[in-house]
Amino acid sequence: MVATNGRAVLVAIGAASLADELRTKTVAFNGELVDVTTDGDSGWLTTLDQTFNSQNVTVALEGVLKETTLADLAFTGTQEAMTITIGGLFTLDGDFQFQPGYQIGAPFDGETTFSATLQSTGVIVKAPVV
């Protein structure tokens, strides 16, 4: 398997890439296991195989504030179709919405930055990059 440069992890809203604003992207796959532990399991956690109560994908973003696109989405709470491309490995397609919290940092001697977290709001399709 080939290593991927962090710049090759791309976030797009529709056809609009956010590459000009982003510096750091962290993608997390989350799932809540189905606990079926009983007294007969001697205290060991037992779960259903290949089954989650709920699943979601979260994407943490940090970057330099250059446009209002992300701030507008965070302010309105709008769900948007997005594509997350993980280098040349795979894409994640689906609807995402900002979790509460869009922060703007403005040090007196530096660039204006932002940080935010997106959460999936439905089924996310994982597919190989073509």
DSSP file (Angstrom, degrees, kcal/mol; ACC not computed):
  #  RESIDUE AA STRUCTURE BP1 BP2  ACC     N-H-->O    O-->H-N    N-H-->O    O-->H-N    TCO  KAPPA ALPHA  PHI   PSI    X-CA   Y-CA   Z-CA
    1    1 A M              0   0    0      0, 0.0     2,-0.3     0, 0.0     0, 0.0   0.000 360.0 360.0 360.0 141.3    0.0    0.0    0.0
    2    2 A V        -     0   0    0      1,-0.1    86,-0.1    86,-0.0     2,-0.1  -0.709 360.0-117.7 -93.3 138.9    1.3    3.5   -0.9
    3    3 A A        -     0   0    0     -2,-0.3     2,-0.4    84,-0.0    -1,-0.1  -0.375  28.0-139.4 -69.9 154.0    1.4    6.3    1.7
    4    4 A T        -     0   0    0     -2,-0.1     2,-0.2    83,-0.1     5,-0.0  -0.950   9.5-123.2-121.4 136.7   -0.7    9.3    1.1
    5    5 A N    >   -     0   0    0     -2,-0.4     3,-2.1     1,-0.1     4,-0.2  -0.527  25.0-122.5 -71.8 141.5    0.2   13.0    1.6
    6    6 A G  G >  S+     0   0    0      1,-0.3     3,-1.5    -2,-0.2    -1,-0.1   0.778 111.4  64.1 -57.0 -28.6   -2.2   14.9    3.9
    7    7 A R  G 3  S+     0   0    0      1,-0.3    -1,-0.3     3,-0.0    15,-0.1   0.696  91.0  66.7 -68.6 -16.9   -2.9   17.4    1.2
    8    8 A A  G <  S+     0   0    0     -3,-2.1    79,-1.1     2,-0.1     2,-0.8   0.510  77.6  92.2 -83.6  -3.5   -4.4   14.5   -0.8
    9    9 A V  E <   -A   86   0A   0     -3,-1.5     2,-0.3    77,-0.2    77,-0.2  -0.835  67.1-173.2 -89.2 112.2   -7.3   14.2    1.7
   10   10 A L  E     -A   85   0A   0     75,-2.1    75,-2.7    -2,-0.8     2,-0.4  -0.818  22.0-158.7-115.9 146.7   -9.9   16.5    0.1
   11   11 A V  E     -A   84   0A   0     -2,-0.3     7,-2.7    73,-0.2     2,-0.4  -0.991  16.4-179.8-122.5 129.4  -13.3   17.8    1.3
   12   12 A A  E     -AB  83  17A   0     71,-2.2    71,-2.3    -2,-0.4     2,-0.7  -0.990  23.7-151.4-132.0 138.4  -15.8   19.0   -1.3
   13   13 A I  E >  S-AB  82  16A   0      3,-2.7     3,-2.2    -2,-0.4     2,-0.3  -0.934  79.6 -46.4-103.6 110.1  -19.3   20.4   -0.9
   14   14 A G  T 3  S-     0   0    0     67,-1.5    69,-0.1    -2,-0.7    -2,-0.0  -0.521 124.7 -25.1  61.6-125.9  -21.0   19.5   -4.2
   15   15 A A  T 3  S+     0   0    0     -2,-0.3     2,-0.7    -3,-0.1    -1,-0.3   0.465 117.5 101.8 -94.2  -3.1  -18.4   20.4   -6.8
   16   16 A A  E <   -B   13   0A   0     -3,-2.2    -3,-2.7     2,-0.0     2,-0.2  -0.743  62.7-148.4 -91.2 114.7  -16.7   23.1   -4.7
   17   17 A S  E     -B   12   0A   0     -2,-0.7     3,-0.3    -5,-0.2    -5,-0.2  -0.519   8.2-154.7 -77.3 145.5  -13.4   21.9   -3.1
   18   18 A L    >>  +     0   0    0     -7,-2.7     3,-1.8    -2,-0.2     4,-1.6   0.175  61.9 115.0-101.2  15.5  -12.4   23.4    0.2
   19   19 A A  T 34  +     0   0    0      1,-0.3    -1,-0.2    -8,-0.2    -7,-0.1   0.795  66.5  62.9 -58.4 -32.1   -8.7   22.8   -0.4
   20   20 A D  T 34 S+     0   0    0     -3,-0.3    -1,-0.3     1,-0.2    44,-0.1   0.681 114.3  32.5 -69.1 -16.2   -7.9   26.6   -0.4
   21   21 A E  T <4 S+     0   0    0     -3,-1.8    43,-2.3    42,-0.1     2,-0.2   0.696  99.7  89.8-109.8 -25.5   -9.0   26.9    3.2
   22   22 A L  E  <  +C   63   0A   0     -4,-1.6    41,-0.3    41,-0.2     3,-0.1  -0.504  28.6 160.4 -88.6 143.3   -8.1   23.6    4.9
   23   23 A R  E    S+     0   0A   0     39,-3.2     2,-0.4     1,-0.4    40,-0.2   0.646  72.1  30.3-115.8 -45.4   -4.9   22.6    6.6
   24   24 A T  E     -C   62   0A   0     38,-2.0    38,-2.0     2,-0.0     2,-0.4  -0.971  59.0-179.9-127.0 132.8   -5.9   19.7    8.8
   25   25 A K  E     -C   61   0A   0     -2,-0.4     2,-0.4    36,-0.2    36,-0.2  -0.999   2.9-174.3-131.5 130.3   -8.6   17.1    8.3
   26   26 A T  E     -C   60   0A   0     34,-2.3    34,-2.8    -2,-0.4     2,-0.5  -0.989   6.7-164.0-126.3 123.7   -9.4   14.2   10.6
   27   27 A V  E     -C   59   0A   0     -2,-0.4     2,-0.4    32,-0.2    32,-0.2  -0.913   6.7-173.5-110.8 130.1  -11.9   11.5    9.6
   28   28 A A  E     -C   58   0A   0     30,-2.9    30,-2.4    -2,-0.5     2,-0.5  -0.985  16.1-149.8-126.4 132.4  -13.4    9.2   12.3
   29   29 A F  E     -C   57   0A   0     -2,-0.4     2,-0.4    28,-0.2    28,-0.2  -0.888  24.4-169.6 -96.9 125.3  -15.7    6.2   11.7
   30   30 A N  E     +C   56   0A   0     26,-3.1    26,-2.3    -2,-0.5     2,-0.3  -0.931  12.7 168.6-122.5 140.5  -18.0    5.7   14.7
   31   31 A G  E     -C   55   0A   0     -2,-0.4     2,-0.7    24,-0.2    24,-0.2  -0.984  28.4-136.6-150.3 139.6  -20.3    2.9   15.6
   32   32 A E  E     -C   54   0A   0     22,-2.6    21,-3.5    -2,-0.3    22,-0.6  -0.862  30.2-134.8 -97.0 117.6  -22.3    1.9   18.7
   33   33 A L  E     -C   52   0A   0     -2,-0.7     2,-0.8    19,-0.2    19,-0.2  -0.282  13.7-117.5 -70.2 154.9  -22.0   -1.8   19.3
   34   34 A V  E     -     0   0A   0     17,-0.7    14,-1.6    14,-0.3     2,-0.6  -0.857  29.8-147.4 -94.0 108.7  -25.0   -4.0   20.2
   35   35 A D  E     +C   47   0A   0     -2,-0.8    12,-0.2    12,-0.2    10,-0.0  -0.675  29.4 165.3 -82.6 118.0  -24.2   -5.3   23.7
   36   36 A V        +     0   0    0     10,-2.8    11,-0.2    -2,-0.6    -1,-0.1  -0.012  22.8 149.3-119.2  27.1  -25.7   -8.8   24.3
   37   37 A T        -     0   0    0      9,-0.5     2,-0.3     2,-0.0     8,-0.1  -0.365  20.8-178.5 -64.8 137.2  -23.7   -9.6   27.4
   38   38 A T    >   -     0   0    0      6,-0.2     3,-1.9    -2,-0.1     5,-0.5  -0.781  45.8 -95.0-126.6 173.3  -25.4  -11.9   29.9
   39   39 A D  G >  S+     0   0    0      1,-0.3     3,-1.2    -2,-0.3     4,-0.1   0.808 121.2  65.6 -57.4 -29.9  -24.5  -13.3   33.3
   40   40 A G  G 3  S+     0   0    0      1,-0.3    -1,-0.3     2,-0.1    -3,-0.0   0.539  83.1  75.0 -73.0  -6.0  -23.2  -16.4   31.5
   41   41 A D  G X  S-     0   0    0     -3,-1.9     3,-2.2     3,-0.1    -1,-0.3   0.329 101.0-126.6 -89.6   8.3  -20.4  -14.4   29.9
   42   42 A S  T <  S-     0   0    0     -3,-1.2    -2,-0.1     1,-0.3    -3,-0.1   0.796  70.3 -52.4  54.3  33.2  -18.4  -14.2   33.1
   43   43 A G  T 3  S+     0   0    0     -5,-0.5     2,-0.4     1,-0.3    -1,-0.3   0.448 105.5 130.5  86.7  -1.2  -18.1  -10.5   33.0
   44   44 A W    <   -     0   0    0     -3,-2.2    -1,-0.3    -6,-0.1    -6,-0.2  -0.728  63.8-113.2 -88.8 134.3  -16.7  -10.3   29.4
   45   45 A L        -     0   0    0     -2,-0.4     2,-0.4    -3,-0.1    -1,-0.1  -0.442  33.2-166.9 -64.7 132.6  -18.4   -8.0   27.0
   46   46 A T        +     0   0    0     -2,-0.2   -10,-2.8    -8,-0.0    -9,-0.5  -0.991   8.5 178.9-124.9 131.5  -20.2   -9.8   24.2
   47   47 A T  E     -C   35   0A   0     -2,-0.4     2,-0.3   -12,-0.2   -12,-0.2  -0.867  35.3 -96.2-129.1 161.9  -21.5   -8.0   21.1
   48   48 A L  E >   -     0   0A   0    -14,-1.6     3,-1.0    -2,-0.3   -14,-0.3  -0.617  46.2-114.7 -75.6 135.1  -23.3   -8.9   17.9
   49   49 A D  E 3  S-     0   0A   0     -2,-0.3     3,-0.1     1,-0.2    -1,-0.1  -0.510  91.0  -1.1 -72.5 135.5  -20.8   -9.4   15.0
   50   50 A Q  E 3  S+     0   0A   0     -2,-0.2     2,-0.4     1,-0.2    -1,-0.2   0.776 106.9 115.7  58.2  32.0  -21.1   -6.9   12.1
   51   51 A T  E <   -     0   0A   0     -3,-1.0   -17,-0.7   -17,-0.1     2,-0.4  -0.996  40.0-177.4-135.2 132.9  -23.9   -5.0   13.7
   52   52 A F  E     -C   33   0A   0     -2,-0.4   -19,-0.2   -19,-0.2     3,-0.1  -0.963  27.3-144.3-123.2 144.0  -24.1   -1.5   15.1
   53   53 A N  E    S-     0   0A   0    -21,-3.5     2,-0.3    -2,-0.4    -1,-0.1   0.910  91.9  -6.6 -65.7 -43.3  -27.0    0.3   16.8
   54   54 A S  E     -C   32   0A   0    -22,-0.6   -22,-2.6    -3,-0.1     2,-0.3  -0.989  67.1-162.1-150.8 153.8  -25.9    3.5   15.0
   55   55 A Q  E     +C   31   0A   0     -2,-0.3     2,-0.3   -24,-0.2   -24,-0.2  -0.965  14.7 160.2-134.4 150.7  -23.1    4.6   12.8
   56   56 A N  E     -C   30   0A   0    -26,-2.3   -26,-3.1    -2,-0.3     2,-0.4  -0.978  29.6-131.4-160.0 167.1  -21.7    7.9   11.7
   57   57 A V  E     -C   29   0A   0     -2,-0.3    63,-2.4   -28,-0.2     2,-0.4  -0.988  20.0-162.9-121.1 130.9  -18.7    9.6   10.2
   58   58 A T  E     -CD  28 119A   0    -30,-2.4   -30,-2.9    -2,-0.4     2,-0.5  -0.919   1.2-163.7-113.9 145.5  -17.2   12.7   11.8
   59   59 A V  E     -CD  27 118A   0     59,-2.3    59,-2.9    -2,-0.4     2,-0.5  -0.969   4.7-157.7-130.2 114.3  -14.8   15.1   10.1
   60   60 A A  E     -CD  26 117A   0    -34,-2.8   -34,-2.3    -2,-0.5     2,-0.4  -0.798  16.1-166.8 -92.1 132.1  -12.8   17.6   12.1
   61   61 A L  E     +CD  25 116A   0     55,-3.3    55,-2.2    -2,-0.5     2,-0.3  -0.937  14.2 175.0-123.2 141.1  -11.5   20.5   10.0
   62   62 A E  E     +CD  24 115A   0    -38,-2.0   -39,-3.2    -2,-0.4   -38,-2.0  -0.993  23.6 119.7-139.4 143.6   -9.0   23.2   10.7
   63   63 A G  E     -CD  22 114A   0     51,-2.0    51,-2.1    -2,-0.3     2,-0.5  -0.960  58.9 -58.2-174.0-167.9   -7.8   25.9    8.3
   64   64 A V  E     - D   0 113A   0    -43,-2.3     2,-0.6    -2,-0.3    49,-0.3  -0.856  50.8-121.2 -99.4 126.9   -7.3   29.5    7.3
   65   65 A L        +     0   0    0     47,-2.4    47,-0.2    -2,-0.5     3,-0.1  -0.568  55.5 139.8 -73.3 112.8  -10.5   31.6    7.1
   66   66 A K        +     0   0    0     -2,-0.6     2,-0.3     1,-0.3    -1,-0.2   0.580  64.9  24.8-123.7 -26.1  -10.7   32.9    3.5
   67   67 A E        -     0   0    0      1,-0.0     4,-0.3   -46,-0.0    -1,-0.3  -0.834  68.7-124.1-136.6 172.0  -14.4   32.6    2.6
   68   68 A T  S  > S+     0   0    0     -2,-0.3     4,-3.1     1,-0.1     5,-0.2   0.378  78.3 104.8-100.3   4.3  -17.7   32.4    4.4
   69   69 A T  H  > S+     0   0    0      1,-0.2     4,-1.9     2,-0.2    -1,-0.1   0.922  87.2  37.0 -53.4 -53.9  -18.9   29.1    3.0
   70   70 A L  H  > S+     0   0    0      1,-0.2     4,-2.5     2,-0.2    -1,-0.2   0.888 116.4  52.6 -69.8 -39.1  -18.3   27.0    6.1
   71   71 A A  H  > S+     0   0    0     -4,-0.3     4,-2.3     1,-0.2    -1,-0.2   0.902 108.8  51.4 -62.1 -40.2  -19.3   29.7    8.5
   72   72 A D  H  X S+     0   0    0     -4,-3.1     4,-2.1     2,-0.2     6,-0.2   0.920 111.3  47.0 -62.3 -44.2  -22.6   30.1    6.6
   73   73 A L  H  X>S+     0   0    0     -4,-1.9     4,-2.0    -5,-0.2     5,-0.6   0.896 113.0  49.0 -65.2 -40.2  -23.2   26.3    6.8
   74   74 A A  H  <5S+     0   0    0     -4,-2.5    -1,-0.2     1,-0.2    -2,-0.2   0.886 112.0  49.2 -66.2 -38.1  -22.4   26.2   10.5
   75   75 A F  H  <5S+     0   0    0     -4,-2.3    -2,-0.2    -5,-0.2    -1,-0.2   0.880 118.8  36.6 -70.2 -38.9  -24.7   29.2   11.2
   76   76 A T  H  <5S-     0   0    0     -4,-2.1    -2,-0.2    -5,-0.2    -1,-0.2   0.704  95.9-134.2 -89.6 -20.1  -27.7   27.8    9.4
   77   77 A G  T  <5 +     0   0    0     -4,-2.0    -3,-0.1     1,-0.2    -4,-0.1   0.693  43.0 169.1  74.4  18.0  -27.3   24.1   10.3
   78   78 A T      < -     0   0    0     -5,-0.6     2,-0.4    -6,-0.2    20,-0.4  -0.378  34.0-129.8 -67.3 137.8  -27.9   23.1    6.7
   79   79 A Q        -     0   0    0     18,-0.1     2,-0.4    -2,-0.1    18,-0.2  -0.759  31.7-171.3 -85.3 133.9  -27.3   19.5    5.7
   80   80 A E  E     - E   0  96A   0     16,-2.5    16,-2.5    -2,-0.4     2,-0.4  -0.967  28.4-114.4-130.7 143.6  -25.1   19.4    2.5
   81   81 A A  E     + E   0  95A   0     -2,-0.4   -67,-1.5    14,-0.2     2,-0.3  -0.629  46.9 177.1 -71.4 126.8  -24.0   16.6    0.2
   82   82 A M  E     -AE  13  94A   0     12,-3.1    12,-1.9    -2,-0.4     2,-0.4  -0.931  26.4-147.4-134.4 156.6  -20.2   16.3    0.6
   83   83 A T  E     -AE  12  93A   0    -71,-2.3   -71,-2.2    -2,-0.3     2,-0.6  -0.995   7.9-165.0-124.3 126.2  -17.4   14.1   -0.8
   84   84 A I  E     -AE  11  92A   0      8,-2.6     8,-2.5    -2,-0.4     2,-0.6  -0.959   9.4-161.0-108.4 120.6  -14.4   13.3    1.4
   85   85 A T  E     -AE  10  91A   0    -75,-2.7   -75,-2.1    -2,-0.6     2,-1.1  -0.913   6.4-156.5-106.7 121.9  -11.5   11.9   -0.7
   86   86 A I  E >>  -AE   9  90A   0      4,-3.1     3,-2.4    -2,-0.6     4,-1.1  -0.765  53.1 -82.0 -98.9  89.2   -8.9    9.9    1.2
   87   87 A G  T 34 S-     0   0    0     -2,-1.1   -77,-0.1   -79,-1.1    -1,-0.1  -0.172  92.3 -34.0  49.9-138.5   -5.9   10.2   -1.2
   88   88 A G  T 34 S+     0   0    0      1,-0.1    -1,-0.3   -86,-0.1    41,-0.2   0.153 128.4  80.1 -95.0  18.2   -6.0    7.7   -3.9
   89   89 A L  T <4 S-     0   0    0     -3,-2.4    40,-1.0     1,-0.3     2,-0.3   0.945  98.1 -35.2 -93.3 -58.1   -7.6    5.1   -1.6
   90   90 A F  E  <  -EF  86 128A   0     -4,-1.1    -4,-3.1    38,-0.3     2,-0.3  -0.981  44.8-126.9-161.1 166.8  -11.4    5.8   -1.3
   91   91 A T  E     -EF  85 127A   0     36,-3.1    36,-2.1    -2,-0.3     2,-0.5  -0.881   9.5-148.8-119.8 155.5  -14.1    8.4   -1.2
   92   92 A L  E     -EF  84 126A   0     -8,-2.5    -8,-2.6    -2,-0.3     2,-0.4  -0.993  19.7-173.7-121.9 119.9  -16.9    8.9    1.3
   93   93 A D  E     +EF  83 125A   0     32,-2.3    32,-2.8    -2,-0.5     2,-0.3  -0.945  29.5  86.6-118.9 135.3  -20.1   10.4   -0.1
   94   94 A G  E    S-E   82   0A   0    -12,-1.9   -12,-3.1    -2,-0.4     2,-0.4  -0.969  72.4 -52.1 166.4-174.5  -23.2   11.5    1.8
   95   95 A D  E     -E   81   0A   0     28,-0.4    26,-2.3    -2,-0.3    27,-0.4  -0.703  48.0-175.5 -90.6 138.8  -24.9   14.3    3.7
   96   96 A F  E     -EG  80 120A   0    -16,-2.5   -16,-2.5    -2,-0.4     2,-0.3  -0.935   7.7-169.1-130.7 154.1  -23.0   16.1    6.5
   97   97 A Q  E     - G   0 119A   0     22,-2.3    22,-2.9    -2,-0.3     2,-0.2  -0.988  32.2-101.3-140.7 147.3  -24.0   18.8    9.0
   98   98 A F  E     - G   0 118A   0    -20,-0.4    20,-0.2    -2,-0.3     3,-0.1  -0.475  30.7-134.8 -68.5 135.4  -22.0   20.9   11.4
   99   99 A Q  E     -     0   0A   0     18,-2.9    18,-0.3    -2,-0.2   -22,-0.1  -0.516  49.8 -72.5 -75.9 158.6  -22.0   19.8   15.0
  100  100 A P  E    S+     0   0A   0      0, 0.0    -1,-0.2     0, 0.0   -26,-0.0  -0.310 105.5  62.5 -54.0 131.0  -22.5   22.7   17.4
  101  101 A G  E     +     0   0A   0    -27,-0.1    16,-0.7     1,-0.1     2,-0.4   0.533  42.1 174.2 115.4 101.4  -19.3   24.6   17.5
  102  102 A Y  E     - G   0 116A   0     14,-0.2     2,-0.4    -4,-0.1    14,-0.2  -0.965  23.4-161.5-128.6 112.7  -17.5   26.6   14.7
  103  103 A Q  E     - G   0 115A   0     12,-2.7    12,-2.0    -2,-0.4     2,-0.5  -0.784  11.0-161.4-105.0 139.6  -14.6   28.4   16.2
  104  104 A I  E     - G   0 114A   0     -2,-0.4     2,-0.4    10,-0.2    10,-0.3  -0.978   8.0-159.6-116.9 127.1  -12.7   31.4   14.7
  105  105 A G  E     + G   0 113A   0      8,-2.4     8,-2.6    -2,-0.5    -2,-0.0  -0.896  12.7 175.6-106.9 135.1   -9.3   32.2   16.0
  106  106 A A        -     0   0    0     -2,-0.4     6,-0.2     6,-0.2     5,-0.1  -0.584   6.2-173.4-140.8  74.8   -7.8   35.6   15.4
  107  107 A P    >   -     0   0    0      0, 0.0     3,-1.4     0, 0.0    -2,-0.0  -0.382  34.0-120.4 -66.9 149.9   -4.5   36.2   17.1
  108  108 A F  T 3  S+     0   0    0      1,-0.3     0, 0.0    -2,-0.0     0, 0.0   0.741 109.8  36.9 -64.8 -21.6   -3.3   39.8   16.8
  109  109 A D  T 3  S+     0   0    0      2,-0.1    -1,-0.3     0, 0.0     2,-0.3   0.048 114.8  48.6-120.4  26.9   -0.1   38.8   15.0
  110  110 A G  S <  S-     0   0    0     -3,-1.4     2,-0.1     1,-0.1     3,-0.0  -0.844  88.0 -62.0-150.7-174.2   -1.3   36.0   12.8
  111  111 A E        -     0   0    0     -2,-0.3     2,-0.5     1,-0.1    -2,-0.1  -0.333  51.5-106.0 -74.8 156.2   -3.8   34.6   10.3
  112  112 A T        -     0   0    0    -47,-0.2   -47,-2.4    -6,-0.2     2,-0.2  -0.751  47.4-175.6 -83.7 125.7   -7.5   34.2   11.1
  113  113 A T  E     -DG  64 105A   0     -8,-2.6    -8,-2.4    -2,-0.5     2,-0.3  -0.683  13.3-157.0-119.1 169.6   -8.2   30.5   11.5
  114  114 A F  E     -DG  63 104A   0    -51,-2.1   -51,-2.0   -10,-0.3     2,-0.3  -0.970   4.2-166.1-141.6 159.1  -11.2   28.3   12.0
  115  115 A S  E     +DG  62 103A   0    -12,-2.0   -12,-2.7    -2,-0.3     2,-0.3  -0.985  19.5 155.6-143.5 144.0  -12.0   24.8   13.4
  116  116 A A  E     -DG  61 102A   0    -55,-2.2   -55,-3.3    -2,-0.3     2,-0.4  -0.974  30.4-132.1-158.9 164.0  -15.2   22.9   13.1
  117  117 A T  E     -D   60   0A   0    -16,-0.7   -18,-2.9   -18,-0.3     2,-0.3  -0.995  14.0-159.4-130.2 130.0  -16.6   19.3   13.1
  118  118 A L  E     -DG  59  98A   0    -59,-2.9   -59,-2.3    -2,-0.4     2,-0.4  -0.787   6.6-161.4-100.9 148.1  -19.0   17.8   10.6
  119  119 A Q  E     -DG  58  97A   0    -22,-2.9   -22,-2.3    -2,-0.3   -61,-0.2  -0.995  23.8-112.8-130.1 138.9  -21.1   14.8   11.3
  120  120 A S  E     - G   0  96A   0    -63,-2.4   -24,-0.3    -2,-0.4     4,-0.1  -0.344  21.1-164.3 -65.4 149.4  -22.8   12.5    8.8
  121  121 A T        -     0   0    0    -26,-2.3     2,-0.3     2,-0.1   -25,-0.1   0.154  66.1  -5.5-123.0  17.1  -26.6   12.7    8.8
  122  122 A G  S    S-     0   0    0    -27,-0.4     2,-0.2   -67,-0.0    -2,-0.0  -0.911 108.2 -16.1-176.6-158.4  -27.5    9.5    6.9
  123  123 A V        -     0   0    0     -2,-0.3     2,-0.5    -3,-0.1   -28,-0.4  -0.435  54.6-153.1 -67.6 134.7  -26.0    6.7    4.9
  124  124 A I        -     0   0    0     -2,-0.2     2,-0.6   -30,-0.1   -30,-0.2  -0.942   6.7-145.9-109.3 130.2  -22.4    7.3    3.9
  125  125 A V  E     -F   93   0A   0    -32,-2.8   -32,-2.3    -2,-0.5     2,-0.5  -0.867   8.1-159.8-100.9 121.0  -21.2    5.4    0.8
  126  126 A K  E     +F   92   0A   0     -2,-0.6   -34,-0.2   -34,-0.2    -2,-0.0  -0.883  22.4 164.9 -99.7 125.6  -17.5    4.3    0.8
  127  127 A A  E     -F   91   0A   0    -36,-2.1   -36,-3.1    -2,-0.5     3,-0.1  -0.975  39.5 -99.3-140.5 152.2  -16.1    3.6   -2.7
  128  128 A P  E     -F   90   0A   0      0, 0.0     2,-0.3     0, 0.0   -38,-0.3  -0.373  46.5-101.8 -66.8 150.0  -12.7    3.2   -4.3
  129  129 A V              0   0    0    -40,-1.0   -41,-0.0   -41,-0.2   -44,-0.0  -0.563 360.0 360.0 -70.4 133.5  -11.2    6.2   -6.1
  130  130 A V              0   0    0     -2,-0.3    -1,-0.1    -3,-0.1   -42,-0.0   0.383 360.0 360.0-112.9 360.0  -11.7    5.8   -9.8
